[in-house]
Amino acid sequence: MADSIGILVMTHGDFGKAAIESAQLIVGEQENYETVSVFVVDQLDDLRQEMKEKVESLDTSKGLLILTDIVGGTPINLASPLLTRGDTIIASGVNLPMLLEVLMNRGKEISELKEVIQAAYTQGLSIRTDQDLEGDDDDDLL
């Protein structure tokens, strides 16, 4: 699948796997991606090996995008040495809006994805309170 970048989603627990499954409900079945789930009981050497094998299984001829959950966590720390590849981006804070944008834009050049990811992350955030509902006549939705 040389027409799209390879994607590796590395998260604590099965969050990344569930996020991919949820995204596929919206944008359809995906190829050329892998997930790595990190649990407290995992050995770092085993996780490094799993990550290496999964990256090698991907077609990364257009680049590699690694999505992790939190800055400073084990997933990003394990993935950071992959930046030496030169065609790799790591983005932390993966959420469903970000993942959807990435999947819909993965045919772009890897260098173009940084802006796509930043915009999706920002636009995907919405905080609402009961004050936002003032004037709405949606009482029947409760």
C-alpha positions as CSV (number, residue, x, y, z in Angstrom):
1,M,0.0,0.0,0.0
2,A,2.6,2.5,-1.1
3,D,0.0,5.2,-1.6
4,S,-0.4,5.9,2.1
5,I,1.9,6.4,5.1
6,G,2.4,3.7,7.6
7,I,0.7,4.3,10.9
8,L,1.7,2.9,14.3
9,V,-0.6,3.7,17.3
10,M,1.1,3.1,20.6
11,T,-0.9,3.6,23.8
12,H,-1.3,2.5,27.3
13,G,-3.7,-0.4,27.4
14,D,-5.9,-1.1,24.4
15,F,-6.8,2.5,23.9
16,G,-5.1,2.7,20.5
17,K,-6.6,-0.5,19.3
18,A,-10.1,0.6,20.3
19,A,-9.5,4.1,18.7
20,I,-8.6,2.5,15.4
21,E,-11.7,0.2,15.5
22,S,-13.9,3.2,16.3
23,A,-12.4,5.3,13.5
24,Q,-12.9,2.4,11.0
25,L,-16.7,2.6,11.8
26,I,-16.6,6.1,10.4
27,V,-14.0,6.1,7.6
28,G,-14.0,2.5,6.6
29,E,-11.6,-0.4,6.9
30,Q,-7.9,0.7,6.9
31,E,-4.7,-1.0,5.9
32,N,-1.0,-0.3,6.6
33,Y,-1.4,0.3,10.3
34,E,-0.4,-1.5,13.5
35,T,-1.0,-1.0,17.2
36,V,1.1,-1.6,20.2
37,S,-0.6,-1.8,23.6
38,V,1.5,-1.1,26.7
39,F,0.6,-2.6,30.0
40,V,2.3,-2.3,33.4
41,V,3.4,-5.9,33.4
42,D,5.2,-5.6,30.0
43,Q,9.0,-5.7,29.7
44,L,10.5,-2.8,27.9
45,D,12.8,-5.0,25.7
46,D,9.7,-7.1,24.7
47,L,7.8,-3.9,23.8
48,R,10.8,-2.6,21.8
49,Q,11.0,-5.8,19.8
50,E,7.2,-5.8,19.2
51,M,7.4,-2.2,18.0
52,K,10.3,-3.0,15.7
53,E,8.5,-6.0,14.2
54,K,5.3,-4.0,13.6
55,V,7.2,-1.1,12.0
56,E,9.0,-3.6,9.7
57,S,5.6,-5.1,8.7
58,L,4.4,-1.7,7.5
59,D,4.9,-0.1,4.1
60,T,6.8,3.1,5.2
61,S,7.9,4.2,1.7
62,K,5.8,7.3,2.1
63,G,6.8,7.7,5.8
64,L,5.8,6.6,9.2
65,L,3.4,8.3,11.6
66,I,3.4,7.2,15.2
67,L,0.5,8.3,17.4
68,T,0.9,8.0,21.2
69,D,-1.4,8.9,24.0
70,I,0.6,11.1,26.4
71,V,3.8,13.1,26.3
72,G,6.4,11.5,28.6
73,G,4.7,8.1,28.7
74,T,6.3,4.8,27.9
75,P,4.8,4.7,24.3
76,I,6.4,7.9,23.2
77,N,9.7,7.1,25.0
78,L,9.8,3.8,23.2
79,A,9.0,5.3,19.8
80,S,11.3,8.3,20.0
81,P,14.4,6.5,18.7
82,L,12.5,5.9,15.5
83,L,12.8,9.6,14.7
84,T,16.3,8.9,13.4
85,R,14.6,7.4,10.3
86,G,14.1,10.9,8.9
87,D,10.6,10.2,7.5
88,T,8.9,9.8,10.8
89,I,6.6,11.9,12.9
90,I,5.5,11.2,16.4
91,A,2.3,12.9,17.7
92,S,1.1,12.6,21.2
93,G,-2.4,13.2,22.5
94,V,-4.1,10.9,20.0
95,N,-7.9,11.2,20.1
96,L,-10.6,10.2,17.7
97,P,-10.9,13.5,15.8
98,M,-7.1,13.5,15.2
99,L,-7.1,9.9,14.1
100,L,-10.0,10.4,11.7
101,E,-8.2,13.4,10.1
102,V,-5.0,11.3,9.8
103,L,-6.8,8.4,8.2
104,M,-8.6,10.7,5.7
105,N,-5.3,12.5,4.8
106,R,-2.8,9.6,4.9
107,G,-2.3,9.9,1.2
108,K,-0.5,13.2,1.7
109,E,3.2,13.6,2.1
110,I,4.4,13.0,5.6
111,S,5.6,16.6,5.9
112,E,2.1,17.8,5.3
113,L,0.6,15.8,8.2
114,K,2.0,17.9,11.0
115,E,-0.4,20.8,10.2
116,V,-3.3,18.3,9.7
117,I,-2.7,16.8,13.1
118,Q,-2.4,20.1,14.9
119,A,-5.6,21.5,13.4
120,A,-7.5,18.3,14.1
121,Y,-6.4,18.2,17.7
122,T,-7.4,21.8,18.3
123,Q,-10.7,21.6,16.4
124,G,-11.6,18.4,18.1
125,L,-11.8,20.0,21.5
126,S,-15.1,21.3,22.8
127,I,-16.0,22.1,26.4
128,R,-19.7,22.6,27.2
129,T,-21.5,23.4,30.3
130,D,-25.2,23.9,31.2
131,Q,-24.7,27.6,30.5
132,D,-24.2,26.7,26.8
133,L,-27.7,25.3,26.8
134,E,-29.4,28.5,27.9
135,G,-32.1,29.5,25.4
136,D,-32.2,26.0,23.9
137,D,-35.5,24.3,24.0
138,D,-34.1,20.8,24.1
139,D,-35.5,19.7,27.5
140,D,-37.1,16.8,25.7
141,L,-33.6,15.3,25.0
142,L,-33.1,14.6,28.7
